[in-house]
Every structure is written in C-alpha cells, then in structure tokens.
C-alpha cells in the first residue's frame, strides 16, 4: 500500500481555498444563470451534460494517501470513502493515539467502485494505445441538426450560421467519420447512415481514439467519477481542458455564437478545417498527458483491489 503522507493544516487550507476559487470561477456564473432562468450554450455544458454538480465539484479532496487532521479531518468523516487512521498509522506519522486523522478509504472505495475503476482503465489505456484521427472537422455537431426541419429539431434560442439548407449541404459535401458514441447517438435519423463508423456503447472500448474532442472532454468524466481517490487538482485540470475543448467544439459547430463571444471556426472552408485540426492536435497533446496521469492513478488503485 502506498505510504500515508501527513498534510500540514496550513498547506491543506491553502489548497482547499485555491480549489474553491478555481471552481467558483466556472460554477458561480452557471448557478447565477440557473437562478435567473438563463442559459448559455457553451458555458453551461459541463454542469448539465455531465452528472457532477457544482456543489460536489467544490468539495476539495487531497487524493489517495494524503492524511488530514483537525477540523478538516472531522468534516470529512461525514463524507463517503474516508476513514479514520488507526493508532499504528497515527504513530507512524508522529501523531498521538486517539488523534483525529482521516484519509481516503481505498478498501471501501474499491468495494463500491471496482467496476467503474476497471472500465475507466480500459477506456483510458485503449484510447492512448490507438493512433489519433484528425479528419472529423467537428462535423458531428452538424450531423445533429442535419435536415432539422424534417425532424422539428430547431434550437430554442440559437440560429444556424449558414441556415438549414446551407448546413445540410456542408454535411452532404463532407465525409462524416465520428468515432465517439456519445456524439453519434445525437445524430438526426437521416445523418446516421452518412457516418463512416457505427459506434455503439458496446464498441466504445474499441473505438475511442485520442484525437477525438469528446473522448478528451470525457477525461473530466472519468476523473470526477473516481473522486475522492484523485486529488481535486487533477480533476480540475481535466475540467479546464474539457471547458476549453467545449468552447472550440461549439465555435466549429453550425450555430452562430458570435454574439455570445465565440467567433466561428468555419469548417466548411479549407482555412477553417486547418484551424480546427491545429486546435485538435494541441488538445490531443494536452489530453495525452492527463490520460497518462489518470491511468497511473488507476493502476495504483487496481493493484490494491480487494479480492
């Protein structure tokens, strides 16, 4: 088992306050909009599409092996997957018997979440092992509104930048080759047969690839599903990458978002396609580093899974 490491109260407090400020930058405007009945097509996404709520994200977790004491320890005794240190562990850290020392409870976490840990590991390792593909140009978003008039899919408050006919022509004039099921499943019925692949939930572990924007956004999903085993700093690194990817994904979408502060990346042009790929490659490189960090954390946990 990885050695326990005592976090000084001051250091823990500084990290917790920094985390709260980091999350609040994104969460507080969303909460204010929600209270006012307002929506944002880009900046609400991570709080509405994914299941992690702002209040959950604001909770700071030091990660596996870290030991908290005092008031911070007492609070976390009421949180799931934390445990008290025994007297032997307290003594090894120079703490008096009977002190309140709290750490991540690896045993109960793995008992509850082993399937999630195993599946995340399969996805992360499999994705990293495949060659990146950079020829999709974000056309999954266009396929989601292909022939929207036929299917009565008009967006309640966004307009198509090229209009319905222009949008349909872009879909018809390009190769559609999305590999990500959670994008493909939102295609209109007429767009489904135009996709060169037929991703499914069952084939996800074979099809995820590191050039895919949505696969890289989903690093945030795998990270928050593994809290509190992971540090909140790692989770927020994944969140912020996902946030920036979402912004670029929507800039390349068929919607006119200039009024929201997101100028278009016109992927219907050669220049727009080149810009898209440039961003996509940069995101893939960042995601590769985070994917390695997540896979390393998962590997350490799996080695100690209960039999």
N, C-alpha and C positions, 0 to 999 in steps of 0.2 A: 504494500500500500504506500502511496506517495506520502512523504513526511508532512506533518502538520506544521504550519507556519503562523506564528502569532502576529497579528496586525496591531500596531500601536493605535490607541484610541484616536489620537490626533490625525494620524495618517488615514485611518478609516473614515473619520468625519470629513476630511478634506475630499476624499474620493467620492463619498456619498453626496456631498454638496455639489461637486463638479458634475456628477452624473445627473442630478436633478436639474441643474441649469441646462445641461446638454439636451435632455429630453424635453424640457419645458419650451425650448425654442421652437419645437415642432408641434408638441401636443397642445400647448395652451391656445394658440390660434385656432386649431381644429375644434377644441372644446368651446371656444367663444362662438365660432361659426355655428356649431351644432345647437347651442343655446339660443342663437338668434334665428334658427331655421334657415341658415345659408349653407351653400355647398361650394366646394372648389374642385374642379375636375382633375387637378394634379395633386394638390397637397392634402386632400382627404384620403387618398387611396390606401396608404399603408395602415390607416386606422379603420378602414371599412372593408377592404378586401381580406386582410389578414385578421386572425382572431385575437391577437394580443391587444388588450385595451390600454389606453393611456395610463390609467392608474397602476396597472400591472407593470408596465414598462418603467414607470417612475421608481419602482422599488429597486434599490441598489443591492446587488449580490456580489460578494467578493470572489466567488468561484470556489471550486473544489480545493480542499487543503488549507484554506485560509481560516484562521480562528479569530473570532471576535469576543470581546469581553465587555463587562459593564452594561450600560443601558442599551447599546446596540445589540448585544447578545440577548438581553432579556426580551427585546421586541421580537427578535427572530425565532424565539422559542414557540411563538404562535404561528409561525409560517411553516408551510409544508416543506418537508425534506430538509429540515435542520435538526440537529441533535445536540445534547449536552455532552461535553467531554467527560470521560471517567477520571478517577483520581490519578491513575497511572499516566494518562495523557496530560493532565494538568501538571503533574510533577515534571514530566519531560520538557515542559515549556517554562518551568520555573514558577508556576502558579500554585497557590496554596490549595490544599484539599478543600473541597466544598465551594470553590470559586465558580462563578458563572462564566463558563467558556463554551461557545457554540460554534459549530462548523457544519458544513454541508453533510447530509446523511446519505452517503453513497449507497449503502445497503438498501434502504427503503426506496430510494430513487430508482435503482435498477430493478427492484422487485416490481415497481409500478410501471416503469417506462422502458423495459428492456426491448420490447418490440419496436418502439419509436427510435431507440438508440441504434438498433440493428438496421432498420430501414434507412435512417439518415446516413449511416455509414456506407450502405450500399450505393445510395444516390451520389454521395459526395465522392467516393472513390471511383465509381464508374464514370461520372462526369469528367473528373480530372484525367482519366485514362484515355478519353476519346479525343480525336482531333477537333479543333474548333471550326465551326462553319460560319462564314461571314457573308452569305449571299441572300439573306432573307429580306433585308432592307425594311424591316418593320411592317411588312405587308399583312401581318396577322391582324393588326388594328383595322386595316382597310377591309379585310375579309369579314370582319364582324359587322360591317354595315353594307356589305355588297347587296345590291337590289333591296335596300332598306324599305323603299315604298311598297314593294310587293309584300313584305312581311310586317309592315306597320311598326318599324323599329326606330322611328325618329327620336333623337335625343331631346330630352325635355328643355334643355337650355343651351345647347351648343349647335353651331351651324357647321356644315361641311364646307371646307375651304374651296373645293372645286365643284360643289353642288353634287347632287345624286348621280347624274349622268357622267360627270367628269370622274367621280370616284369609282364608279363601276368600270369605266374604261381603263383606269390605272390597274385595277385588279385583272382585267381581261388581257392587258398588254404585257403583263409580267408573270414570271414563274413564281408560284406560291409554294414555299417549301418549309413550313413551320414544323419543328420537331417537338414542341412543348405542348403537352396535352391540355394544360390549364389555360392556354391561349386558344388552341384549336377547338376546344369544346364550346367556345362562344361564337364560332363562325355561324353565319346565316346558312340555312339549308342548301342554298344554291352555291355557296362558296366551298362547302365541304369536298365535293368531288374535284375541285380545282387544285387542292393541296397535293403535293407530290408524295407526302407521307400520310399515314393514318395513325397518328399517336393515340394511345389509349392509356388508361390508368395501369393496365396490366403490363404494357410495354414501356412504361416510364423509365424503369431502371435500365433498359437497354438503349433508350433514345436520347436521354438528356446529354447535352454537349456544351462545352464551356464557352462557346461564342454566343449562346442564346441569352438575350437580355432577361427573359423571365426566369430562366434557370439561375442566373446570377442574382436577380432580385430575391429569389427564394432562399438564398443563404440566410437572409433575415428570418425566414420562417423556421428553418432548421435550428437556428441559434436560439430563438426565444422558446421553442418547444423543449429545449434542453436546459433551460434555467431551472433551478439555481446552480446546476453543475458548472455552468460557464460564468465567467465574470461579466458584469453588465457592460464593462468597457468593450469587450469583444462583441457582445450583442449590438451595442450602438455603432460599432464600426460597420457591422453588416447592415444595420438600419440606414445609416447615412449613405452607404453605397447604393442601397435599394432606392432611396429617395432620389438620388441623382439620376439613376437609371430610369426611374419612372418619368422624371421630367423630360429626358431625351426621348423616351419612347412616345410620349404624347406630342412632343414637337414634331416627330416624324409621322404622326397619325393624320388621318384625313380631316381632323377638326381644326377650326380656326380659333387658335388660342392666343393670338397676338394681343388681344385686349386684356388678357389675364397675365401678360408679361412673359409669354413663352412664344417667341417668334418661330415660324415654321422651318423645319428642315424638309425641303421639297423633294422627297424621294422619287417623285415622278420624273425628275431630271437627273442627268449624269452627275452634275455637281452635287446635288442633294444626296445621291447614292454614295458618292465618295465621302462626303461629310459623315453620313451615317456609319459607314464602315470604320472610319477613323475613330469615332466615339466608341463604337462597338469593340474594337480591338483594345482600346485603353481600358474600358470597363472589364473586359475579359482578363486582362493582366492583373488588375486590382482584385478581381474576384478569385483569381487563382491563388493569390497569397492568403486571402481569408479562408478559402476552401481548405487549404493545407492546415491552417490553424485549427479549424473546426475538426478536420479529420484526425489531427493529432490528439485533441481533447477526447474525441470519441474512442480512439484506440486505447487511450489510458483507462477510460471507464470500462470498456468491453473486457479488458484483461482482468478486471476485478468483479465481473458479473457473478451474481450468486448462482450456485449450481442447483 
